[in-house]
Amino acid sequence: MSKEVTLFITSCGRPKLLRRTIESFVKYNTYPIKEVIICEDSAKEGIVDFTKDIFPYPVIFCYNEVRSGQMKTIERYTPLIKTPFVFHLEDDYEFFDYGFIELSFKIMDTDKNIALVLLEESQYDYPKEDINNPLCYKILCYGYKKEILSTFSWRPSLKRIEIQRLRMPYQPWDDEYTIQLLMNKLGYYSVISTERLYKEGTKGFCVNIGVNDHVEYSGSRIPTRSDFPDKLYLTMNDV
């Protein structure tokens, strides 16, 4: 299988954070990127055009005319991905170490059921399971009925395209949790690495920089799963 990678970015009205994110990605990424697809959900045409001067890769700009939310944005533009692998990135991360895509491939090559390799610093503190793989630990979380699950996240990570497409087309109540349920039902799981490459004493390869810079929006509210009471306590048997 080809190991070509598309960089797929979801962004929403935070160009200053996005600039930091992209500049750090370009600085620390050492793997060839086939194409960048940057999806802007602020309904502000042209707000991320500046990134073409930062990226050394071909860029496709996707602007929503009306704010649609992250899930619908991902669903709308995922069909543009032409590679078997996608590196998903949001607009509020800063990278601080090299070789994360190469290491992700090295880990994924050990087991076809590894759905994604998580890279954020804080995710290294999640519950872990030793799976007798010297390269990685399985990352755990818990379902609403105390099911032990493995985490799915849109945070920075390398994914196979079939994982990117899970549950598409989305239902109005779909979110990371419902994708997570299906991922686990199909036998996939997520991991973090046990390796450090260059910077000893650090965890992960990037850190979230948008905690105190939330998106402000005055338009109509985008529904979430909380608006569907019968979908609040789903289990793997429900997806």
C-alpha positions in Angstrom: 0.0 0.0 0.0 1.2 3.5 -0.8 2.1 5.6 2.2 1.2 8.9 0.8 -0.3 11.4 3.3 -2.8 14.2 3.0 -2.7 16.9 5.7 -6.3 17.7 6.6 -6.9 20.7 8.7 -10.2 21.9 10.3 -10.2 25.6 11.3 -12.8 28.1 12.6 -12.0 31.8 12.8 -8.7 31.7 14.7 -6.0 32.7 12.1 -3.4 33.7 14.7 -3.6 30.2 16.3 -3.7 28.6 12.9 -0.5 30.4 11.9 1.3 29.1 15.0 0.0 25.6 14.3 1.1 25.5 10.7 4.4 27.1 11.2 5.3 24.6 13.9 4.0 21.7 11.7 6.2 22.8 8.8 9.2 23.3 11.1 9.0 19.8 12.7 7.4 17.6 10.1 10.0 15.5 8.2 7.6 13.4 6.1 6.5 14.2 2.5 3.0 15.6 2.4 1.1 15.0 -0.9 -1.5 17.8 -0.4 -3.0 20.0 2.2 -6.8 20.4 2.5 -7.6 23.2 4.9 -11.3 23.5 5.8 -12.4 26.9 7.3 -15.8 26.9 9.1 -16.0 30.6 10.1 -17.9 31.6 7.0 -15.3 34.3 6.5 -14.0 33.9 2.9 -10.3 34.2 2.5 -9.4 34.2 6.2 -6.9 31.4 5.8 -5.5 32.2 2.4 -2.3 33.4 4.1 -1.3 29.8 4.7 -0.3 29.3 1.0 2.8 31.3 1.8 3.8 29.1 4.7 3.1 25.6 3.3 5.8 24.0 1.0 3.0 21.6 -0.2 0.1 22.1 -2.6 -3.0 23.5 -0.8 -6.7 23.2 -1.4 -8.8 25.8 0.4 -12.4 24.9 1.5 -14.6 27.6 2.9 -18.1 27.0 4.3 -20.5 29.7 3.3 -22.4 29.1 6.5 -20.9 27.7 9.7 -21.6 24.0 9.8 -19.6 22.6 12.8 -16.6 20.4 12.8 -18.4 17.1 12.0 -20.3 18.4 9.0 -17.1 20.1 7.8 -15.1 16.9 8.0 -17.9 14.9 6.3 -18.2 17.5 3.5 -14.5 17.6 2.6 -13.2 14.1 3.4 -14.1 13.0 -0.1 -11.4 15.3 -1.4 -8.7 13.2 0.2 -6.9 11.1 -2.5 -4.3 9.3 -0.4 -4.6 6.2 1.7 -3.5 8.0 4.9 -4.5 11.3 6.4 -2.9 13.4 9.1 -5.8 15.3 10.8 -4.9 18.6 12.4 -7.0 21.2 14.2 -6.1 24.9 14.3 -4.8 25.2 17.8 -1.7 23.0 18.3 2.0 23.6 18.4 4.5 21.0 17.6 7.8 20.7 19.4 9.5 17.5 18.1 10.5 15.8 14.9 9.6 12.5 13.2 6.0 12.0 14.4 4.6 10.7 11.1 7.5 8.3 10.5 7.1 7.0 14.0 3.3 6.7 13.5 3.8 4.6 10.4 6.4 2.4 12.3 3.8 1.8 15.0 0.8 1.2 12.6 2.9 -1.3 10.6 2.9 -3.6 13.7 -0.9 -4.1 13.7 -3.5 -3.4 11.1 -6.1 -2.8 13.9 -4.3 0.3 15.1 -6.6 3.0 14.0 -4.7 6.1 15.0 -1.5 7.1 16.8 -2.2 10.0 19.2 0.5 12.7 19.6 -0.7 15.4 22.0 1.2 15.9 25.2 -1.8 15.6 27.5 -2.9 12.3 25.9 0.1 10.6 27.4 -1.6 10.9 30.8 -4.7 9.0 29.6 -5.3 5.5 31.0 -3.1 3.0 29.2 -2.9 -0.7 28.6 0.3 -2.6 28.0 -0.4 -4.7 24.8 3.1 -6.3 24.6 4.1 -3.9 21.8 7.4 -2.3 22.6 6.5 0.7 20.5 3.2 1.7 22.0 0.5 1.5 24.6 -3.2 1.2 24.0 -5.2 4.3 25.1 -8.3 3.6 27.1 -11.5 5.5 28.1 -14.9 4.4 29.4 -18.3 4.3 27.8 -21.5 5.5 29.5 -22.2 2.0 30.8 -18.7 1.4 32.0 -17.6 -0.2 28.8 -13.8 -0.1 28.5 -13.1 1.5 25.1 -10.1 2.8 23.2 -10.2 6.5 22.4 -11.1 8.1 19.1 -10.1 11.8 18.6 -9.9 14.4 15.8 -6.8 15.7 17.6 -3.4 15.5 15.8 -3.0 11.9 14.6 -2.2 9.8 11.6 -5.2 7.7 10.3 -5.9 5.3 7.5 -8.6 6.8 5.2 -11.1 4.1 6.2 -10.9 5.3 9.8 -11.4 8.9 8.6 -14.6 7.8 6.9 -16.1 5.8 9.8 -19.9 6.5 10.2 -20.1 8.8 7.2 -22.6 10.2 6.2 -23.1 11.4 9.8 -26.3 11.5 11.6 -27.2 14.7 13.4 -26.2 13.2 16.8 -22.8 11.9 15.6 -19.7 13.0 17.3 -16.3 11.7 18.3 -18.0 9.4 20.8 -20.2 7.6 18.3 -17.3 7.2 16.0 -15.3 5.8 18.9 -18.0 3.2 19.6 -18.0 2.0 16.0 -14.2 2.0 15.9 -14.1 -0.3 19.0 -16.9 -2.5 17.6 -14.9 -3.1 14.5 -11.9 -4.1 16.6 -9.7 -1.0 16.0 -7.9 0.8 18.8 -5.7 3.9 19.3 -2.3 4.1 20.8 0.5 6.4 22.0 4.2 5.8 21.5 6.6 4.5 24.1 9.5 6.1 22.2 11.1 9.6 22.5 13.0 10.8 19.5 15.0 13.9 20.3 13.7 15.9 23.3 14.2 13.8 26.4 11.8 14.6 29.3 8.9 15.6 27.0 5.7 13.7 26.3 4.2 13.6 22.9 4.9 15.8 19.9 2.5 18.7 20.2 0.6 20.7 22.8 -2.8 22.4 22.7 -2.6 26.2 22.5 -6.3 27.1 22.2 -7.7 26.4 25.6 -8.2 30.0 26.4 -9.1 31.2 22.9 -12.5 29.7 22.2 -14.4 30.5 19.0 -17.2 33.1 19.4 -20.2 32.7 17.2 -23.4 34.7 17.1 -25.3 32.6 14.5 -27.8 29.7 15.1 -26.6 27.0 17.4 -25.3 23.8 15.9 -27.0 20.8 17.4 -25.1 18.2 19.4 -25.8 14.8 20.7 -27.2 16.4 23.9 -30.1 17.6 21.8 -31.1 13.9 21.2 -32.0 12.4 24.7 -32.3 8.9 23.3 -28.8 9.1 21.9 -27.0 10.1 25.1 -26.2 6.7 26.5 -25.2 4.7 23.4 -23.1 1.6 23.6 -21.2 -0.4 21.0 -24.4 -2.5 20.4 -26.2 0.7 19.3 -23.9 1.7 16.4 
